Amino acid sequence: MTQHEPVEELREWMADWQDAAAPSPQIVEEIRLRVRRQSRRMVWMLAGELAIAAGALILLGRFAFLHPDLLDVAAMTGLSLLVVWAAAFSLRLHRGLWRPSAATTEAFLALSIERCRRRLRSLGAAWGLLAGELAVFIPWLWYRLHLGPSAPAARDYVLTYGFLALLAVAVMSAVLATARRTRRELRELERLRGGSEGDG
């Protein structure tokens, strides 16, 4: 999703807004320019997500083509479906987030709040995506380890599943940290919007 909004800048805008009956032209212009910068970042981030998804689909398809065994093809198909679902979900979450309904402080706050809420939804979906990937990788890696004529060594299990566990922990840590920052930002934005509505 989007980068986190700097709450300090929002506080300055709200302070200036509360000092007058309406936002000054300078504040309105700052809001407009900032929303444009954020929208450009969103475009690049979404383009990156789609490029990664396309690259993943190509690699998964190539692996399935080179390894036409039923279980390999089934695993690559399952991962491909997860990639497609994640890309479609991301596109759906970006709808309506490109610009505020008006060049006002209230509209900017409303857009920032909605972006935070969508980001939290995407983080919730990330747990399902991770679970789906693990559900495919764990049995598929077991199958790949046992392709040889002899049983795999204990080191092979440790390296294979240890690396998978490290990746899973890294993803979970990133999701939890981002969720905490987003919730904190959302609380602050909602407080600011409540103050603006009370003063309005």
N, C-alpha and C positions, 0 to 999 in steps of 0.2 A: 504494500500500500504506500501511503505517502510518508514523507519525512515529518518529524514532530514539529509542531508549531512552537516558536519561541514565546513562552508565556510572558516574559518580561516586556516584549514589544507590545503585546496585547494590553498589558497593564498601562503602559504609557498612552496608548490610544484611548483606553477607557477613561483614564484620568483627564485627558484633553477633552474627550467627549462630554464628560460630566461637568466640565467647567462652562459649557455653553449649551444652548438649547438644541444645537445640531452639530454634527462633526464639522470641523473646519475643512476648507478645500484641500489643505495640505494632508490632513489625516485621510480623507477620502482617496486622494491620489496615492498615498502610501499603501492603503488597503488594496487598491486596484492593481498596483504594480506587484505587490507581494502575491496576490492570488494568481497573477500571470506567471510569476516565477514558480510557484508551487505546481501550477498546471503543467508547465514545461517539464518539471521534474517527474511528475506523474506519467507524462507521455514517455519519457526515456525509461523509467522504471518498468512500465507496462511493456514497452518494446523489448526490454531486456528479458522479462519473464517469458514473453512469447518466443523470443529467439532461443532461450534455453530449452523451452518445451519442444520447439521444432528440432533442435539438435539432439535432445534426448530420444525423440521418436525415431530419428534417423539411426541413431546408434542401436536402439532396441530392435528396430526392424532388421538392421544389418546382422546383429547377433542371431536373431531368429532364422534368418536366411542361411547363415553359415552353420548353424546348429539346428537342423530340422527335427531333432528329437521332440517327441510329444511334450515332455515336461518342460524342456527349454522354451518351446514355442508358447506353451501355456503361461509360463512365468513372464516372458516378454510381453505377451498380450495383456496380462494383468497389470503390469507396470505401465504399459502404454495407455490403458484405460484410465489409470490414476493420473497420468500426465495430462491427458485430454480433459478429465474432470477438473483438475486444478486450474488449467488455463481458462476453461469456460467459467469457473467460479470467480476467478480474478476479473475477467471481463465484466461479468455481471455486477460485481461489487463496485466497479469504477463508474457505473452508470450514474449520471446526475452529480458527479463530484468535480466536474471540470471548472465550473465558475459559480459564483454566488448569484442569487436571484436579483440582487441590486448592489450598487457600489456604496454600501452603507456599513457602519460598524456592526449593526445587528445582523445583517446578511452574512458578513464575514464570519462572525461568531457562529452563526447557524451552520455555515459550511464547514468550519473547523470542527465543530462538535460532531457533525455527521461523518466527517472523515475519521475521527477517532472511533466512533461506533462501528464503522465499516472495518476499520483496522482490527478491532477486537473480534469481529465476526470472522475475519480472515485468519486470525490467530487460533480461534476455536476450530476452524476447518483444518488448520495445520496439524492438530492432534489426530484427527481422523485420517489425514493423508499419511502421517507417520505410521499410524497403526496399520493402515493398508499396505504400506511398503514393507514393514516388518513381517506382516503375514505372508507376503510373497517371498521375501528374501530368506527368511529363516529355513523353511523347508527346501527351497531351491538350492541354497548353499549346501545344505546337508546332502542333497542329491548329487551336486557337483563334486563334493569331497569323496563320495563313494563310487565315482566312475572308474577308478583304477582297479587293477586286479587284486591289490592288497588293501587292507583297511588303513585309513589315514592315521598318521601319528597324532599323539595328543597335542603336539605343537601346532599342527595344522588347524585343529579345532580352536585352540587359543588364539592364534593369529587371525583366523577368519571371523569368528564370532566376537573376539575382543575388539577388532576394528569396527565391526558393525555396531557393537555396544557403545564405543566411543563416539561414533557418528550420531547415534540416537541421543546420547547424553548431551552432545554439543547442540543438537537441534532443540532439544527440550529446554536447555538452559537459555538459549537465545529467545525462544518463544516466551518463556516465563519472564525474562528481563524486559522484553518489549511490551508484554502485557502490563507489567507493573508501571512502566513509564507512561504508557497510553492511558491507563486508568487515572494516574495522577494528573496528567494533562487534561483529561476529560472532566475531572472534578473541578479543576481550576477554571476551565472554560465555562462550565455550567454556572459556577459561582459568579463569574464576570457577566454572563448573560443575565442571570437573575438580578445583579446589581443594576445593569442597564435598563432592564424592564421596570425595576422599582423606581428608578429615577425618571423613566419616561412617563 
